[in-house]
Amino acid sequence: MHPSTLRRGMARAARALVVCARVALALVVCALGCRAAGGGPAGDGGAPDVEPAAAAGLRVLLRPLPGPRAGVEVRIELDGPEAARVEALAMQPRFGDIAGPPLVESLQVADAEGPVPFGEERSRGRFRLGRAVAGPRLTLRYFARADPSPSPLGLHVDGAGLSGIGHGFLLLPELDARLPVRLRFDLGAFGGGAGGRAAGVEAASSFGVGSEIMTRASARELGHAVYVVGPLAVEDGGYGERLVAVAADGLPLRTVLSDSAELGRTVRRAFALGEPGPVTLLAVGAPGIGDGHDGVWLERSFAVWLDMQRGYDARVRILLAHEWSHAFVGSALRVVSDPAADGAAPSAAPWFTEGFAIHFARELALRAGLITPGDYVDDLNRSLEAVERASGDWPGRPEPGDVNHRGALYAARLGALAARDRGTLERFLLELAESAGVATEPVPWAASVRRDVARARFVAAVVARFGAEEAEIHARAVEGGERSVPLPKEAFGPCVRPTRALVAVRELGFDRASLAADGTGAARRVVPRSRAALAGLRDGDRVLEARGLDGSDPDAEVTLVVAAAGGERALRYRPRAEVTRNRYALAPVPSCRGSAVP
C-alpha cells in the first residue's frame, strides 16, 4: 500500500474514533440529565437520592411529610474541596421565639469512608464531627419534626403544605463561603410523583419559585430564608420586586405589592440606603392567628403570616412597614449587649431591634400615605396598653413581652428630643452607625453594612446628644421596667395629644391564680359589682369546670360551672370592665384628620 494511502486511512480511523467518543459522551450527559428530570431512584426512607454532580456546591433536598408525625426529611450533600474543611454542622440555637436544634432527629453523617461520628451541643446548635472528612463529598440526612409551638415562624407541615424559616429546621455544614446551591422540594406526599409537582401545590422560597431552584448562598443565607409549599399566587412588579402569596385567597396582590414597594422607597429615603436589588415578599395565610400576625425580615426577602379572615387592613400595612424598617434597624445597625466576662458573643437588644422597628413602622407607614392619622393613634395606644399589661397596671395577671413596646415608646422619646433642635431620630442613628467603626459583616444593600454598637456606647451617645439625665431614664424606663416611659407632650407632633380615656378591659372578676391550671378550685377575691359577681359568683365558690378564662377580648364569654346545693350551676358572663388610662387622641381640628399628621 502506498504510504500516502496508509496515512489517509489512519486519519479517517482517528476521526471515526473521535466521533464515537463524542457520541458516547453525549449519551452519558443525556442519561444524567434524564435522571435529574425524573428524580432518580428512591433512597433511604423513600426520599429520592440527590444526584451526583461534577460541580462543587451544596444540594439540598426537602421532603415534607404531613400526618400524625409531621415534619421534613432533609438530605444535604456538599461536594468539592469545601467538604474537607467542615469540622461541624450548625444551626442557629434560637431565632426569635423558635428553637430548631431540639427538632432534629435520626441524624446520619457520611463521607467516602462511611459514617462520620459526631458529638452534640444542641444548646449551641452545633454538632461537632468526630474526625476529618474523607473525600470530596459530605452527606447528611435527618428528620426535622414540625414545631409544636404556636409561632408562625416555626416549621409547620400539614396536608395543605409547609411553611417555616430555615433557622428552624436546616442543619448545615458550618462554612462561611457562598457556594452554588441546588434546592429541591419533593412534593410526592401532596399527591405528585416522586420529586414532581403535586396538583394545586407548588414550592417557593426566598430564592425563587419552583420545586427546583439554582442559586448561590452561604449556610447563613440558607438558614435566613423562608420556605413554603402550598397553593401559590405570584405577582411581579416593574422593578424586580415579587409577591408570593401562599394559601392567602382574597389578598389583593397588586395593592400589597405596590404598598410594599412604596414602603421600600420610604425606608431608603429615611435611612439613606442604597438600592437593594429585587426583594421578594412572601405572604402566608395562617388561619386562626387573628391579630397575632407576624413577620420576619430576611434581607433579600421578607415574609408575613396573616389571618385572611381579617382582610388587608391598616394593621397589616403597619406589619409590612415593620419588616421594611428592619432593612436598617437590626440589619444595618444593631444595639447589642455589653461584652460578657465569659467571652460569650453579644446578643441583640430586643428593645432596639424590635422596639425601634415598632416605632418606625407607624411613622413610615404614615409618611408613605398607607395609614390614616387615626390608624397611627390606634397603633400607638396598643403600645401603651402592652406596657400597662406587663407592668401589672391592668386587671388580671401581668403579661410578659412588653420590652419591645417599651423600646418603641423610648424611640418616640428620643425622636421628640431630636426634633427640638430640628434633628431627627433617623439622623441620630445614622451618625451613630457611622461612628461605630469597623462593620461586623456586609448586608445585601448597596452602601449598607452591619454595625454593632454595645449598649453602653449607645447610652453614652444618647447622653452626649440629649443630656446627662438620659442615662437614668434609659436605666429606669427601658431596662428597669418602670410603668411608663416619660414622653414629652409634643412627642407625636401637634396633632396627637395625650388624654385620659375610658378603656374596655378584660376582667375575670376574681383571682385567676386561686384556680388550678385546669380551671378548677375555689374562686377567691371576687370583685364586688364585677360581671362575675353580677352573674352570681361568690367568694369561695367551688369551680368544677371553667371555659374561656384565657385571652384578652373583654367580650369573649366565660363559663364557670360551680358546685351548688344538690348539684351544680353554670354561670355565664362577658368579663368586660372599663378603666381610665393614659391614651393619645387626634386633636379635634380639620387639618389633623387628613392623610398625614402635620
Secondary structure, 3 states (H helix, E strand, C coil): CCHHHHHHHHHHHHHHHHHHHHHHHHHHHHHHHHHHHHCCCECHHHCECCCCCCCCEEEEEEEEECCCCCEEEEEEEEECHHHHHCCEEECCCCECCECCHHHEEEEEEEECCEECCEEEEHHHCEEEECCCCCCCEEEEEEEEECCCCCCCCCCEEECCEEEEEHHHCCCEECCCCCEEEEEEECCHHHCCCCCCCCCCCEEEECCEECCEEEEEECHHHHHCCEEEEECEEEEECCCCCEEEEECCCCCCHHHHHHHHHHHHHHHHHHHCCCCCCCCEEEEEECCCCCCCCEEEECCCEEEEEECCCCCCCHHHHHHHHHHHHCCCECCCEEEECCCCCCCCCCCECHHHHCHHHHHHHHHHHHHCCCCCHHHHHHHHHHHHHHHHHHHCCCCCCCCCCCHHHHHHHHHHHHHHHHHCCCCCHHHHHHHHHHCCCCCCEEEEECCEEEEEEEHHHHHHHHHHHHCCHHHHHHHHHHHCCCCCCCCCCCCCCCCEEEEEEEEEEECCCCCHHHCCCCCCEECCCCCCCCHHHHHCCCCCCEEEEEECCCCCCCCCCEEEEEEECCEEEEEEECCEEEEEEEEEEECCCHHHHCCCCC
